[in-house]
Amino acid sequence: MQQEDILVLEPGGGKSQILARMVREAQVYSHILPYKVDLARIRKINPAGIILAGSREELSALDPSRLEELSELGIPVMDFQPEELETEKGRELIQDFLFKVCQLKANWNMENFIKKEIEKIREEVGSARVISGLSGGVDSAVASALVHKAIGDQLICIFVDHGMLRKGEAEEVRKTFAGQFKIPLIYVDARKRFLDKLAGVVDPEQKRKIIGEEFIRVFEEEAEKIGDASFLVQGTLYSDVIESGDGNDVKVKSHHNVGGLPEDMDLDLIEPLRDLFKDEVRKLGELLGLPEEIVWRQPFPGPGLAVRIIGSIDEEKLSILREADAIFREEIREAGLSREIWQYFAVLPDIKSVGVRDNQRTYAYPVILRAVSSRDAMTADWSRIPYDLLEKISSRIIREVEAVNRVVYDITSKPPGTIEWE
């Protein structure tokens, strides 16, 4: 039986993720791979069709021998120009290729995904105990809920406080998951341990890898205490995998849960969300019965504030950023914009600037506000927050956070920027 999926190959242009989403919206699963991926890997996936995503110039510049290799696979191949993306004509072209040329069925949806993943998890785990790295964010929460649905009390969640959480987050996570969901939750206070490891580290790639490895070491230690836990659940998403690249070929950045993992892990990974984009994860969370405040919680990276502090990290900088970030998020919620804006947070750069407070010269930190609109985190546009609200946020931060004397707003989209600064 022919597999119900499509392979998207990208010669350039950065539009493959939008195209892949169009295919998924037609209820057909799609993979994204670089254009020059090995033919052996394509054969292993055995897609029902291949779409080349690129402009006419990009496609005409392709090596003819590569096109010949693809055609010899015996798999239907389609060219697709970026100017046709998200247009009615583009949707019609995709529909014709999927259902007329490739003769696929529209059967990829979250209900079927849940059934398939539950069967896969049960078969892989058997009777073993499983631990889940629960951060409190939507990804780890949905991953934990899905695995819990599959294996019940075999799952134990572990919440690691690495000292780089947002204001009040540790208390909120413990209250929600241990109290509301009654899922066994182990709290690990590892703040000093992580901050000691990160002391003096300024390179963002190194930060992510240190945090990724240290998370695993904590989970391994907790698994040993439990006794028979041999699997670790992570909320890794498809966007994490794409941005981290293959092996050492990092396309954007090494996500702590992909490129930051140590090679000598004692635990086998279970990553049930690895093939999903963020909006698909939210839909999955709703189907699993998670409350709205969890499903629509602000995305928060596993490394936490470590990648929102540019340069080295210390307790003073963490305190400054927590307070500024809390004010920003509070004002966005009060303005009723929390569901309209995909992600909003504060960044603390490694510079200071001259200012004035109470008629006295100050030399203090600026704070950068970042807010974006997106569907899947692969592309994003900066959010047009009303000026009067920005003014209110800026005034509060400068008035209430003594170490800050300047607030700026980031109006960069993704690409060319990324959502996080590091």
C-alpha positions in Angstrom: 0.0 0.0 0.0 1.3 3.4 -1.0 2.4 5.6 1.9 0.2 8.7 2.5 2.9 11.3 2.6 4.7 13.9 0.5 8.4 14.9 0.5 9.2 18.7 0.1 12.7 19.4 -1.2 14.0 22.9 -1.0 16.8 24.2 -3.4 16.6 27.6 -1.7 14.3 30.5 -0.8 13.2 29.4 2.7 9.6 28.7 1.6 9.5 24.9 2.2 7.8 25.1 5.6 4.8 27.1 4.1 4.4 24.6 1.4 4.6 21.7 3.8 1.9 23.3 5.8 -0.3 23.6 2.7 0.1 19.9 2.1 -0.8 19.1 5.8 -3.8 21.3 5.6 -5.0 19.0 2.8 -4.7 16.2 5.4 -1.6 14.6 3.8 1.5 14.3 5.9 4.7 16.1 4.5 8.4 15.9 5.2 10.9 18.7 4.6 14.5 17.8 3.5 17.3 19.7 1.8 17.3 19.4 -2.0 20.6 17.5 -2.0 19.6 14.9 0.5 20.9 11.4 -0.3 18.7 9.3 -2.6 19.0 6.4 -0.1 17.2 8.5 2.5 14.4 9.4 0.0 14.0 5.7 -0.8 13.8 4.9 2.9 11.0 7.4 3.3 9.3 6.1 0.1 7.1 9.2 -0.4 4.1 9.1 -2.7 5.3 12.3 -4.3 8.1 15.0 -4.3 7.6 18.7 -4.5 10.5 21.0 -5.4 9.9 24.4 -3.6 11.8 27.2 -5.3 11.6 30.2 -7.7 11.9 29.8 -11.4 15.5 31.0 -11.2 16.4 28.5 -8.5 14.7 25.6 -10.2 16.3 26.4 -13.6 19.7 26.6 -12.0 19.5 23.1 -10.6 21.9 20.4 -11.7 20.2 18.4 -14.5 21.8 15.2 -13.3 20.1 15.7 -9.9 16.7 16.1 -11.6 17.4 13.0 -13.6 18.2 11.0 -10.4 14.9 12.1 -8.8 12.9 11.2 -11.9 14.6 7.7 -12.0 13.1 7.0 -8.5 9.7 6.5 -10.2 8.0 9.0 -7.9 5.9 11.9 -9.2 7.8 15.2 -9.0 6.2 18.6 -9.1 7.8 22.1 -9.2 6.2 24.8 -7.1 7.0 28.5 -7.2 6.9 30.6 -4.0 4.7 33.3 -5.7 1.9 30.6 -5.8 2.1 30.0 -2.1 -1.1 30.5 -0.1 -3.1 31.5 -3.2 -6.2 29.9 -4.6 -4.2 28.8 -7.6 -1.5 27.3 -5.4 -4.0 25.4 -3.4 -5.6 24.0 -6.6 -2.2 22.9 -7.9 -1.4 21.2 -4.6 -4.8 19.4 -4.5 -4.4 18.2 -8.1 -0.9 16.8 -7.4 -1.9 15.1 -4.2 -5.2 13.6 -5.1 -5.1 13.2 -8.9 -1.4 12.6 -9.7 -0.3 10.8 -6.5 -3.8 9.4 -5.8 -3.6 10.0 -2.1 -6.3 9.9 0.5 -6.9 12.9 2.9 -6.5 10.9 6.1 -3.8 12.7 8.1 -5.4 14.4 11.1 -4.9 14.7 14.8 -7.5 12.0 15.7 -5.6 9.5 13.6 -2.3 10.8 14.8 -3.3 10.2 18.5 -4.3 6.6 17.7 -1.1 5.9 15.8 1.1 7.4 18.5 -0.6 5.6 21.4 -0.1 2.3 19.6 3.6 3.2 18.9 4.3 4.3 22.5 2.7 1.2 24.0 4.7 -1.1 21.7 8.0 0.7 22.3 7.6 1.0 26.1 6.0 -2.3 27.1 5.9 -2.5 30.9 8.8 -0.1 31.6 8.6 3.1 33.6 8.9 6.4 31.7 9.9 9.8 32.9 8.9 13.0 31.2 10.9 16.2 31.2 8.1 18.6 32.0 8.9 22.3 31.6 5.5 23.7 32.0 5.3 24.8 28.4 2.7 23.6 25.9 5.1 21.2 24.1 6.2 19.2 27.1 2.6 19.3 28.6 1.0 17.9 25.5 3.8 15.3 25.1 3.3 14.2 28.7 -0.5 14.1 28.3 -0.3 11.9 25.2 2.2 9.5 26.8 0.0 9.4 30.0 -3.0 8.5 27.8 -1.0 5.6 26.3 0.6 4.1 29.5 -1.1 5.7 32.5 0.8 5.3 35.8 3.9 4.1 34.1 4.7 7.8 33.5 6.4 10.0 36.1 6.9 13.7 35.3 10.0 15.5 36.4 10.1 19.3 36.6 13.7 20.7 36.7 14.0 24.2 38.0 17.2 25.3 36.3 17.1 28.8 37.6 16.2 30.5 34.3 12.4 30.4 34.5 10.0 33.3 34.3 8.7 35.0 37.4 6.4 32.6 39.4 6.7 29.8 36.8 8.1 27.1 39.1 5.2 27.5 41.6 2.6 27.6 38.7 3.9 24.4 37.1 3.9 22.5 40.4 0.4 23.7 41.3 -1.0 22.8 37.8 0.4 19.4 37.2 0.8 17.9 40.6 -2.5 19.5 41.9 -4.9 19.7 39.0 -3.9 16.6 36.9 -2.8 14.3 39.7 0.1 13.1 37.6 3.1 12.1 39.7 5.5 15.1 39.6 9.1 15.2 41.0 10.4 18.7 41.6 14.2 19.1 41.2 15.9 22.3 42.4 18.9 22.5 40.1 19.3 26.2 40.0 22.9 26.4 41.4 24.0 23.4 39.4 23.0 25.0 36.0 24.2 28.5 36.8 27.6 27.2 37.9 27.9 25.3 34.5 26.9 28.5 32.6 29.2 30.9 34.5 31.1 33.0 32.1 29.6 31.4 29.0 28.6 33.9 26.3 28.3 31.8 23.1 24.6 30.9 22.5 25.4 27.5 20.9 27.5 26.6 23.9 24.8 27.7 26.3 22.2 25.5 24.6 24.5 22.5 24.6 25.4 22.9 28.2 21.8 23.2 29.2 20.7 20.3 27.0 23.4 18.0 28.5 22.7 19.0 32.1 19.0 18.4 31.7 19.8 14.8 30.5 22.2 14.3 33.5 19.5 15.4 35.9 16.9 13.1 34.3 19.3 10.2 34.4 19.9 10.7 38.1 16.2 10.8 38.8 15.6 7.8 36.7 18.2 5.8 38.7 16.4 6.8 41.9 13.1 5.6 40.5 14.8 2.3 39.6 13.3 0.9 36.4 12.8 4.0 34.2 14.5 3.6 30.9 12.7 6.1 28.7 12.6 9.9 28.6 9.7 11.9 27.0 10.6 15.2 25.4 8.4 17.8 23.7 10.6 18.2 20.6 8.8 19.7 17.6 9.4 19.5 13.9 10.5 23.2 13.9 13.2 22.3 16.4 14.5 19.5 14.2 14.5 21.6 11.0 16.3 24.5 12.6 18.9 22.3 14.3 19.8 20.6 11.0 21.4 17.2 10.4 24.3 16.3 12.5 26.8 19.1 12.8 25.2 21.0 9.9 23.2 23.5 12.0 20.9 25.5 9.8 19.8 28.1 12.3 20.7 27.1 15.9 21.1 23.9 17.9 18.0 23.5 20.0 18.9 22.2 23.5 16.7 19.1 23.0 18.2 18.2 19.6 21.7 19.5 18.9 22.4 19.9 22.7 21.9 16.2 23.6 24.9 14.2 24.8 25.9 11.2 22.8 26.3 8.9 25.9 22.7 9.1 27.1 21.4 6.2 29.3 17.8 6.9 28.5 15.9 6.2 25.3 14.0 9.1 23.9 10.2 9.2 23.3 9.4 12.3 21.2 5.7 12.0 20.1 5.5 15.5 18.8 8.7 15.4 16.7 6.7 15.5 13.4 4.3 18.3 14.4 4.3 22.1 14.1 3.3 24.3 17.0 -0.3 24.9 15.9 -0.8 21.2 15.4 0.5 20.6 18.9 -2.1 23.0 20.3 -4.9 21.3 18.4 -3.6 17.9 19.8 -3.6 19.4 23.3 -7.2 20.4 23.0 -8.2 16.9 21.8 -6.4 15.4 24.8 -8.5 17.6 27.1 -5.8 19.9 28.4 -7.2 23.2 29.8 -6.9 26.4 27.7 -4.4 28.0 30.0 -2.0 25.2 29.2 -2.7 24.8 25.5 -2.4 28.5 24.8 0.5 29.2 27.2 3.2 31.4 25.8 5.9 29.4 24.1 9.0 29.3 26.3 12.3 27.8 25.2 13.8 24.9 27.3 16.9 27.0 28.0 14.6 29.7 29.4 16.0 33.1 30.1 19.5 31.9 29.3 18.8 32.6 25.6 17.1 35.9 26.4 20.1 37.3 28.2 22.8 38.2 25.6 26.2 37.3 26.9 27.1 35.8 30.3 24.4 35.0 32.9 24.2 35.8 36.5 21.6 36.3 39.3 21.4 40.0 38.8 20.7 39.8 35.1 18.1 37.1 35.7 16.3 39.2 38.3 16.2 42.2 36.0 14.9 40.3 33.1 12.2 38.4 35.1 10.7 41.7 36.4 10.7 43.4 33.0 9.3 40.3 31.3 6.6 39.9 33.9 5.5 43.5 33.4 5.4 43.1 29.6 3.3 39.9 29.8 1.0 41.3 32.3 0.2 44.4 30.2 -0.4 42.3 27.1 -2.8 40.1 29.0 -4.6 43.1 30.5 -5.0 44.6 27.0 -6.7 41.4 25.7 -3.9 40.7 23.2 -2.5 37.4 24.6 -4.3 35.2 22.0 -3.7 37.6 19.1 0.1 37.7 19.6 2.0 34.4 19.1 4.8 35.1 21.5 5.9 38.2 23.5 8.8 38.5 25.9 11.7 40.7 27.0 15.4 40.4 26.1 18.4 41.8 28.1 21.4 42.7 26.0 25.0 42.8 27.2 25.3 46.6 27.0 24.5 49.6 29.1 23.4 53.1 28.1 23.3 56.6 29.7 20.0 57.8 31.0 18.4 60.2 33.6 16.4 59.3 36.7 15.4 61.8 39.4 17.6 64.4 37.7 20.6 62.1 38.1 22.8 60.4 35.5 22.3 56.7 35.2 24.3 54.0 33.4 22.0 51.0 33.2 20.6 48.3 30.9 18.3 48.7 28.1 15.5 46.1 27.7 14.3 44.9 24.3 10.7 43.9 23.8 9.9 41.2 21.3 6.4 40.3 20.0 5.6 38.2 16.9 2.7 36.7 15.1 3.1 33.2 13.6 1.4 29.9 13.0 4.2 27.4 13.4 7.3 29.3 14.5 9.1 28.6 11.2 8.2 32.1 10.0 7.0 35.1 12.0 6.0 38.8 11.6 6.6 41.4 14.2 3.4 42.4 16.0 1.9 45.9 15.6 1.3 46.6 19.3 -0.5 50.0 19.8 1.8 52.9 20.6 -0.1 53.9 23.7 0.3 50.3 25.1 4.0 50.3 24.3 4.4 53.6 26.0 2.6 52.2 29.1 4.8 49.1 29.2 8.0 51.1 28.7 7.1 53.6 31.5 6.3 50.7 33.9 9.5 48.9 33.2 11.7 52.0 33.6 9.8 53.0 36.8 9.7 49.6 38.5 12.9 48.0 37.4 15.7 50.2 38.8 18.5 48.7 36.7 16.8 49.6 33.4 16.8 53.0 31.8 15.8 52.4 28.2 13.2 50.2 26.4 13.3 49.4 22.7 10.9 47.4 20.5 12.2 44.8 18.0 10.5 45.2 14.6 12.4 42.3 12.8 10.5 39.5 11.2 11.6 35.9 10.8 13.4 35.6 8.5 15.9 37.4 8.5 15.8 37.3 12.3 14.8 34.4 14.6 12.1 34.7 17.2 14.5 34.3 20.1 17.7 36.5 20.1 20.0 33.5 20.8 
